[in-house]
Amino acid sequence: MASAKTTFPPKPHQTLVLRLAILSRLLLLALILLWRTFLSPYDTSGPLDLNCLTQDQDPEYILFPLVASAIENGVVWDSVYFVRISHCGYEYEQSYAFLPLLPLLMFLLSRSVFAPLVSLVGSRAVLALSGYVINNVAFVLAAIYLYKLSVIILKDAEAAFRASILFCFNPASIFYSSIYSESLYALLSIGGIYHLVTDGNRIAVLWLALSGCTRSNGVLNAGYVCFRTLHRAYDAVFIRKNAYLALQILVSEALRCVSIFAPFIAFQAYGYYNICLGRSLDETRPWCKARVPLLYNYIQSHYWGAGFLTYFQLKQLPNFLLASPILSLALCSVVYYAQSRPEIFFSLGFQASDKEKFSSPVLVSLESIPRSNIAHFPEKPSPKIQEYHNLRHRKHTTREDVNALPLENDSLAKLGYLSVSGLPFILHLAFMAATAFFVMHVQINNNLSIGKELNKISAITL
């Protein structure tokens, strides 16, 4: 167990995280270029550059074909889909498994900043280059946000620094430097949660909504809002005795959750409009006739064979072994938290002490209390509310130092990730690990968002 310290996150830590993140990406990109130059990829679909179905393309004259080939050699597996979608749009049903934010950003960057490069290396190479730039920049920013968020949650700058290093050199690094959606999702989800716990509600909702437009599991980030809502509503009803405030909280937070879900739902509606409407009964796809026509679930099941226990086959044993380290670490982290603080884990944090609750930015965000509701407080506030106001007064320091406030009680700092603030991350980790193990292709545990939760807590548990 790492020893917890009073948290004053030093600037050199954040600077060092930035340097290590950049160094790790440069190293990964160099390795990608090296291996693609000397070894042929297992996936041979990358070099195929077929014309778009909806438009005719004239042959491109490329000034530097070797450079173009070096860039395009890394376009394999999911990268093929992202580059194709950014160039041709959603042509095939299975392409709707890849959400639109990354292809859209690749398209915009290739048509603006990198547009002059098209005549040099070709449009496909420019799209691929755009994807590399977006993802690697997103990774560096995600590493910084992870450090800042971990300082707040763990209340230990050293542990947060170690977690950030593990993130920079995580086992799935290749996915974060390739044209995959992991880096962009990590930035939007980690950054969104950071803004959520530092009272930037509007920015947080925007970032978390965009995470749901990047990967399907981004909608689960609404769980952080729901977790906070439960505790705020409980606080309003049972501590403040203010039902009106509780109703305000429930309505406002419900709207935030709807906003986070909206992009993913809108994309499903877009797929339904393109594939299902205007077709004869014989041409209608099976999922279009379902009571809830959810395209994403159908694609995962029909094209990738994802489903409950469908991956439990003897031939998939190597993939289970491949995923066993990250699954074991996830399981140990969840079990350790549950065994160490069963009253917190099984009560969803409701049995935490008042002092711990009021020191947790995840449960109670003081800036969110409407000024109009101050009149509803009793003339002589209870000790709990008085402590609440005292903490609010301390929070009126500069917003940049919100994660630099030392704890009054060192016993809370020593809890580390075992504090109630770590509970929603543990629950998210448990859900993602269980889903990936029982429903999805188990080997994607290595690059799913559970790595994000693991990196926050592994510095304490290792």
Steps between C-alpha positions, in 0.01 A plus 500: 500500500631841409504750779268794458626853545344841538424598144672800348543394137832648388530659159803282411274195524259631239787610277663159533171326416481714186855408400452130568173495305668661199802270530281189520308603186816574304637162605181321395484678165863410432431135583191499277702639210783255564287186519279598208813554289663163570200276570175446316186556709269208575207702365549539124193715434685824570654554152161461332382846395172449319301788361209632702164353403328836469755690294749450221863571576765605253842339545721711726850605402715465811831682517645290784358146471751349744396743772135430426564127522681538833204690644238261363683188618360562847141501375389153612210344687267768638713772344376387158143577605583840648692613192231366268217669692683832511547479122177342376254522786295209636463274197453159662289380790796372702674837479238641739681316780752786487361820643542823303703746707849373411425462124343847501805658662728316256295632209505859628874497571583348161290766324649791691843488664632204301326581170825616331648153559244324279696573184815365664388170655136453395167543676502161675844557652392847613193353670720244673746770604209702641394200705850452639529865598156515664551184703852572619419857600187372674708244688742762631212718620329195652814421701502852646130483586553158657768642727284797603195282561701239691637768733143595590374143542805340663605813694860397441712671234762224503243226441337710227839541336563124505155435355573744217829325423318166483250658263779631274655152476190283527475159326255636243724788391492392137126567485545848645754595232322340205185613321266363765250689714660416838709817536221739411262313727751508787542876465127571489403264782786581739478871422123493536518335842768748606274792411209324671680481834635856470156655444527553126163335440431640153846417371480158667169413334633611161816291534317193629240530223781512244652190661173322418544618143847344493441157654177330599615449859518877532134497601607324822664824607150619582535265797728753670225759474244249630725407793541864595127561457406223744718648772396859435132410507550299820683795653221740400220281639649355819753765607363826363135388528437677170287301257495786250879501482497122451255539211721766343799270527318203348364700206826681418714187530251296295532757222878467518473121468268536200753736341776243546286228339376724217791470250504120513121481463509752215758287318280191536211701355726608214579136424131408512419783259767392250447124513138437593284777357383495140562128443263224406411230751729250328797738516447602862776386731397276795593755766276761338195293600597473866290672764806707590701516175850544643750477218812484717394186688408324175834580339697377801304175503469435125841609372726457802328218685473694825239384747455348843737199531534470120877538530533212744655255253806279531665664199480838677706379798814688381301824495379438856863445603596821321240693698566326833756752639275804460193303613685372807612850591146630456354220711760545775436874510124458535527220758761691701276807516193291594690312773667812638186712514195274467269755662592755232501258207168327566317815612620693193670747731195595705656365820809719467561743784380857459857628504600264221193586294556873529866462403409305187466702179328201340208495744440861594594795283432809705503747216196329350268609783273770351527835675122522505491204735714660769181645651375147554782421743408516870596805708739294711664253267577153624865402546485317166378807314744725687784276387355521151518882505852497643615275218323723250692799635829316447399414144496870408874485449613506138343232282846389388580400857182300553702179493776641718303542822645292786263290704425610853490141616797291395300182552293584193813552292630160604195332351628566148286322247315329787323829568138539399620715207649189342177301516343609167824414321506158666138438396577611144805274496300200624224551244736543205713198597193278544349617171822445307546154656147364455367688197775646282820370348698448818834617361370855458523529879853616424389812316151572635433789734552273802864590455405856583357396838788260565761767447339717767515228764792275404757736652343436841435128470825382342 
